[in-house]
Amino acid sequence: MNPLERWIFWQNEMKNCIRCYACRQACPLCYCSQCVVEINQPQWIPVFANKIGNTEWHIMRAMHLAGRCVECGQCGRVCPENIPIHLLPIRLAREVKALYGSTTGISKDENCEISTYKYEDRENFFE
């Protein structure tokens, strides 16, 4: 799929999400004491289920799990709407490998590429 087709695919999937958080509950690596969806000051993600809020929730969750996801597939298996949500963190891990040449989650002593700033990074917005 090209990027536009992928975006359309995920937008269609996100329309079906009822935001039951079964994916979060089933994930062995979702263990924060307070999830971002439970914080209301500031409120990062709208409480009610809609396409935009659902997309925000799943993208934020995928980025939060990047480097920790063990690809067990539990999040996709428990989804009552059969959204293949397990594919998002897998895709992020592939992107990190392609961009940075590293595989996240191999060593607990290594920092996750997606959450670590390095001065050598190509972005120059800090200058």
C-alpha positions in Angstrom: 0.0 0.0 0.0 1.2 3.5 -0.7 1.0 6.1 2.1 -2.3 7.5 0.9 -3.9 4.1 0.7 -2.6 3.2 4.1 -4.0 6.4 5.6 -7.4 5.7 4.0 -7.3 2.1 5.3 -6.6 3.3 8.9 -9.2 6.1 8.8 -11.8 3.5 7.8 -10.7 1.2 10.6 -10.7 4.1 13.2 -14.3 4.9 12.4 -15.2 1.5 13.8 -13.3 1.8 17.1 -15.7 2.1 20.1 -12.8 3.1 22.4 -13.5 0.3 24.9 -9.7 0.2 25.6 -9.6 -3.6 25.4 -6.4 -3.2 23.5 -4.9 -1.3 26.4 -6.1 -3.8 29.0 -4.8 -6.8 27.1 -1.4 -5.3 26.4 1.3 -6.7 28.7 3.3 -3.5 28.2 0.6 -1.0 29.0 1.4 -0.5 32.7 1.3 3.2 33.3 -0.2 4.1 36.7 -2.4 6.7 34.9 -3.1 6.4 31.1 -3.1 9.6 29.0 -6.7 9.0 28.2 -7.6 9.4 31.9 -5.8 12.7 32.3 -8.1 15.7 31.8 -5.8 18.6 32.6 -4.6 19.0 29.9 -6.9 16.8 27.9 -4.9 15.3 25.1 -7.5 13.0 23.6 -11.3 13.6 23.4 -13.3 11.4 25.8 -16.0 10.4 23.3 -15.3 8.0 20.4 -15.0 9.6 17.0 -12.7 9.1 14.0 -10.3 12.0 15.0 -10.1 11.1 18.7 -9.8 7.4 17.9 -6.9 8.1 15.4 -5.2 10.3 18.0 -5.6 7.6 20.7 -4.2 4.8 18.5 -1.3 6.8 17.1 -0.3 8.0 20.6 -0.5 4.5 21.9 1.6 3.1 19.1 4.2 5.7 19.6 4.1 5.1 23.4 4.7 1.4 22.8 7.3 1.8 20.1 10.4 -0.1 21.2 8.5 -2.0 23.9 6.0 -3.9 21.8 6.8 -7.6 21.7 4.4 -8.3 18.8 2.2 -10.7 20.8 -0.9 -9.5 18.9 -3.1 -9.4 22.0 -4.4 -5.9 21.2 -5.7 -7.0 17.8 -7.1 -10.3 19.1 -9.2 -8.7 21.8 -10.6 -5.9 19.7 -14.4 -6.4 19.5 -14.4 -4.5 16.2 -11.6 -6.7 14.7 -9.3 -3.7 14.0 -5.8 -5.0 13.3 -4.4 -2.5 15.7 -1.3 -4.7 16.4 0.0 -3.7 13.0 0.7 0.0 14.1 3.5 -0.7 16.6 5.0 -3.3 14.2 5.1 -0.7 11.4 6.7 1.8 13.7 9.4 -0.7 14.6 10.1 -1.3 10.9 10.3 2.5 10.3 12.8 2.9 13.1 14.9 0.1 11.7 14.8 1.6 8.2 15.6 5.1 9.4 18.1 4.5 12.2 19.3 0.9 11.5 18.4 -0.3 15.0 15.9 -2.8 16.3 14.2 -1.5 19.4 13.4 -3.7 22.4 16.4 -6.0 22.1 18.2 -4.7 25.1 16.7 -3.0 28.2 19.9 -0.9 28.4 19.4 0.7 25.0 17.3 3.8 24.6 14.4 3.7 22.2 15.2 5.6 19.0 11.8 7.2 18.8 12.0 8.7 22.2 15.7 9.7 22.4 17.2 12.9 21.1 20.7 12.8 19.6 22.6 15.9 18.6 23.6 14.2 15.4 20.0 13.8 14.3 19.2 15.3 10.9 16.7 17.8 12.2 18.0 21.3 12.6 15.2 23.0 14.4 17.2 23.2 17.7 19.8 25.4 16.1 
